[in-house]
Amino acid sequence: MERDLVEYIAKSLVDDPAAVSVNIIEEDKQVILELRVASDDIGKVIGKQGRIAKAIRTILSASTAGAEKRIVLEILD
């Protein structure tokens, strides 16, 4: 579910939605979501001073508020 949410938000922001991919890495107490976009769209996902990335992380943490595992979003080049 978290993967779909991040993928939907990222595809809505970028010019090349086909290049958006989300990889899930599960560890003991946390789940890492690795978001990859086209190199031209990286700024659109991060935003000025990281505001969009912070907003995505806030939405993600709100959607998993009752979960036992911690969700981490990493935006990769």
DRENLO-462093 format. One record per atom (N, C-alpha, C): atom name; residue in one letter; x, y, z. Coordinates in nm, 2 decimals. Each point is the difference from the previous one (the first is absolute). Layout:
BEGIN
CA	A	X	Y	Z .
...
//
This chain:
BEGIN
N	M	0.08	-0.12	0.00 .
CA	M	-0.08	0.12	0.00 .
C	M	0.09	0.13	0.00 .
N	E	0.10	0.00	0.08 .
CA	E	0.09	0.12	0.01 .
C	E	0.07	0.02	-0.13 .
N	R	0.04	-0.11	-0.06 .
CA	R	0.06	0.00	-0.13 .
C	R	-0.09	0.07	-0.11 .
N	D	-0.12	-0.04	0.00 .
CA	D	-0.10	0.06	-0.10 .
C	D	-0.02	0.14	0.03 .
N	L	-0.01	0.04	0.12 .
CA	L	-0.02	0.14	0.04 .
C	L	0.12	0.09	-0.05 .
N	V	0.12	-0.04	0.03 .
CA	V	0.12	0.07	-0.04 .
C	V	0.01	0.01	-0.16 .
N	E	-0.03	-0.12	-0.06 .
CA	E	0.01	0.00	-0.14 .
C	E	-0.11	0.09	-0.07 .
N	Y	-0.12	0.00	0.06 .
CA	Y	-0.10	0.09	-0.06 .
C	Y	0.04	0.15	0.02 .
N	I	0.05	0.04	0.11 .
CA	I	0.03	0.14	0.03 .
C	I	0.12	0.04	-0.10 .
N	A	0.10	-0.09	-0.01 .
CA	A	0.11	0.03	-0.09 .
C	A	-0.04	0.01	-0.14 .
N	K	-0.08	-0.09	-0.05 .
CA	K	-0.04	0.00	-0.14 .
C	K	-0.09	0.13	-0.03 .
N	S	-0.07	0.05	0.10 .
CA	S	-0.07	0.12	-0.01 .
C	S	0.08	0.12	-0.02 .
N	L	0.12	0.00	0.06 .
CA	L	0.09	0.11	0.00 .
C	L	0.10	0.02	-0.12 .
N	V	0.04	-0.12	-0.05 .
CA	V	0.11	0.00	-0.10 .
C	V	-0.06	0.02	-0.15 .
N	D	0.10	0.03	-0.09 .
CA	D	-0.04	0.00	-0.14 .
C	D	0.01	-0.13	-0.07 .
N	D	0.08	-0.09	0.06 .
CA	D	0.01	-0.14	-0.06 .
C	D	-0.04	-0.10	0.10 .
N	P	-0.13	-0.03	0.01 .
CA	P	-0.05	-0.09	0.10 .
C	P	0.04	-0.15	-0.02 .
N	A	0.04	-0.03	-0.13 .
CA	A	0.05	-0.14	-0.02 .
C	A	0.13	-0.03	0.06 .
N	A	0.08	0.11	0.04 .
CA	A	0.13	-0.02	0.06 .
C	A	-0.01	-0.02	0.15 .
N	V	-0.12	0.02	0.06 .
CA	V	-0.01	-0.01	0.15 .
C	V	0.00	-0.15	0.04 .
N	S	0.08	-0.03	0.10 .
CA	S	0.00	-0.13	0.06 .
C	S	0.02	0.00	0.15 .
N	V	-0.06	-0.08	0.07 .
CA	V	0.01	-0.01	0.14 .
C	V	0.04	-0.14	0.04 .
N	N	0.11	-0.01	0.07 .
CA	N	0.06	-0.13	0.05 .
C	N	-0.02	-0.01	0.15 .
N	I	-0.04	-0.11	0.05 .
CA	I	-0.03	-0.02	0.14 .
C	I	0.11	-0.09	0.06 .
N	I	0.06	0.05	0.11 .
CA	I	0.10	-0.08	0.08 .
C	I	-0.05	-0.01	0.14 .
N	E	-0.03	-0.12	0.04 .
CA	E	-0.05	-0.02	0.14 .
C	E	0.11	-0.05	0.09 .
N	E	0.01	0.07	0.11 .
CA	E	0.09	-0.04	0.11 .
C	E	-0.08	-0.04	0.12 .
N	D	0.07	-0.01	0.12 .
CA	D	-0.07	-0.04	0.12 .
C	D	-0.11	0.09	0.04 .
N	K	0.04	0.13	0.03 .
CA	K	-0.10	0.09	0.05 .
C	K	-0.03	0.11	-0.10 .
N	Q	0.05	0.00	-0.12 .
CA	Q	-0.04	0.10	-0.09 .
C	Q	-0.01	-0.05	-0.15 .
N	V	-0.07	0.08	-0.08 .
CA	V	-0.02	-0.03	-0.14 .
C	V	0.06	0.12	-0.07 .
N	I	0.09	-0.03	-0.10 .
CA	I	0.06	0.11	-0.07 .
C	I	-0.06	0.00	-0.14 .
N	L	-0.05	0.11	-0.05 .
CA	L	-0.06	0.02	-0.13 .
C	L	0.10	0.08	-0.08 .
N	E	0.06	-0.06	-0.10 .
CA	E	0.09	0.07	-0.09 .
C	E	-0.07	0.05	-0.12 .
N	L	-0.01	0.13	-0.02 .
CA	L	-0.06	0.07	-0.11 .
C	L	0.10	0.04	-0.10 .
N	R	-0.02	-0.05	-0.13 .
CA	R	0.08	0.04	-0.11 .
C	R	-0.08	0.07	-0.10 .
N	V	0.04	0.12	-0.05 .
CA	V	-0.06	0.07	-0.11 .
C	V	0.10	0.03	-0.11 .
N	A	-0.04	0.05	-0.11 .
CA	A	0.09	0.05	-0.10 .
C	A	0.09	0.11	0.05 .
N	S	0.12	0.01	-0.05 .
CA	S	0.09	0.11	0.06 .
C	S	-0.05	0.14	-0.02 .
N	D	-0.08	0.02	-0.11 .
CA	D	-0.06	0.13	-0.02 .
C	D	-0.11	0.04	0.10 .
N	D	-0.06	-0.11	0.06 .
CA	D	-0.11	0.02	0.09 .
C	D	0.03	0.00	0.15 .
N	I	0.13	-0.02	0.03 .
CA	I	0.04	-0.01	0.14 .
C	I	-0.04	0.12	0.08 .
N	G	0.02	0.12	-0.06 .
CA	G	-0.03	0.12	0.07 .
C	G	-0.15	0.02	0.03 .
N	K	-0.08	-0.05	-0.09 .
CA	K	-0.15	0.01	0.02 .
C	K	-0.04	-0.09	0.12 .
N	V	0.07	-0.11	0.02 .
CA	V	-0.04	-0.08	0.11 .
C	V	0.05	0.05	0.14 .
N	I	0.12	0.06	-0.01 .
CA	I	0.06	0.06	0.12 .
C	I	-0.06	0.13	0.04 .
N	G	-0.01	0.09	-0.10 .
CA	G	-0.06	0.13	0.02 .
C	G	0.10	0.10	0.06 .
N	K	-0.04	0.12	0.01 .
CA	K	0.09	0.11	0.05 .
C	K	0.02	-0.03	0.15 .
N	Q	0.12	-0.01	0.04 .
CA	Q	0.05	-0.02	0.14 .
C	Q	-0.06	-0.13	0.05 .
N	G	-0.04	-0.09	-0.09 .
CA	G	-0.05	-0.13	0.05 .
C	G	-0.14	0.00	0.04 .
N	R	-0.08	0.10	-0.03 .
CA	R	-0.13	0.01	0.05 .
C	R	-0.09	-0.11	-0.05 .
N	I	0.01	-0.04	-0.13 .
CA	I	-0.09	-0.10	-0.05 .
C	I	0.04	-0.14	0.05 .
N	A	0.13	-0.02	0.02 .
CA	A	0.04	-0.13	0.05 .
C	A	-0.05	-0.01	0.15 .
N	K	0.01	0.11	0.07 .
CA	K	-0.05	0.00	0.14 .
C	K	-0.15	-0.03	0.01 .
N	A	-0.07	0.06	-0.10 .
CA	A	-0.15	-0.02	0.00 .
C	A	-0.03	-0.14	-0.03 .
N	I	0.07	-0.06	-0.10 .
CA	I	-0.02	-0.15	-0.03 .
C	I	0.03	-0.08	0.12 .
N	R	0.10	0.03	0.07 .
CA	R	0.04	-0.08	0.12 .
C	R	-0.11	0.02	0.11 .
N	T	-0.05	0.12	0.02 .
CA	T	-0.11	0.02	0.09 .
C	T	-0.12	-0.08	-0.03 .
N	I	-0.04	0.00	-0.12 .
CA	I	-0.12	-0.07	-0.05 .
C	I	0.02	-0.15	0.03 .
N	L	0.12	-0.05	-0.03 .
CA	L	0.04	-0.14	0.01 .
C	L	-0.01	-0.04	0.15 .
N	S	0.05	0.09	0.09 .
CA	S	0.00	-0.04	0.14 .
C	S	-0.14	0.01	0.06 .
N	A	-0.08	0.09	-0.06 .
CA	A	-0.14	0.01	0.05 .
C	A	-0.08	-0.13	-0.04 .
N	S	0.03	-0.05	-0.12 .
CA	S	-0.07	-0.11	-0.05 .
C	S	0.04	-0.13	0.07 .
N	T	0.11	0.00	0.07 .
CA	T	0.05	-0.12	0.07 .
C	T	0.01	0.03	0.15 .
N	A	-0.09	0.08	0.05 .
CA	A	0.01	0.04	0.14 .
C	A	-0.01	-0.12	0.10 .
N	G	-0.08	-0.09	-0.03 .
CA	G	-0.02	-0.11	0.10 .
C	G	0.09	-0.12	-0.02 .
N	A	0.08	0.01	-0.10 .
CA	A	0.09	-0.12	-0.04 .
C	A	0.11	-0.01	0.10 .
N	E	0.05	-0.12	0.02 .
CA	E	0.11	-0.03	0.09 .
C	E	0.14	0.04	-0.06 .
N	K	0.00	-0.01	-0.14 .
CA	K	0.13	0.03	-0.06 .
C	K	0.01	0.15	-0.04 .
N	R	0.12	0.05	0.00 .
CA	R	0.03	0.14	-0.05 .
C	R	0.02	0.00	-0.15 .
N	I	-0.06	0.09	-0.06 .
CA	I	0.01	0.02	-0.15 .
C	I	0.10	0.11	-0.03 .
N	V	0.10	-0.03	-0.09 .
CA	V	0.10	0.10	-0.04 .
C	V	-0.01	0.01	-0.15 .
N	L	0.00	0.13	-0.04 .
CA	L	0.00	0.02	-0.15 .
C	L	0.13	0.06	-0.04 .
N	E	0.07	-0.07	-0.09 .
CA	E	0.13	0.05	-0.06 .
C	E	-0.02	0.03	-0.14 .
N	I	0.04	0.12	-0.04 .
CA	I	-0.01	0.04	-0.14 .
C	I	0.14	-0.01	-0.06 .
N	L	0.01	-0.10	-0.10 .
CA	L	0.13	-0.03	-0.05 .
C	L	0.02	0.07	-0.14 .
N	D	0.13	0.02	-0.03 .
CA	D	0.03	0.06	-0.13 .
C	D	-0.01	-0.10	-0.11 .
//
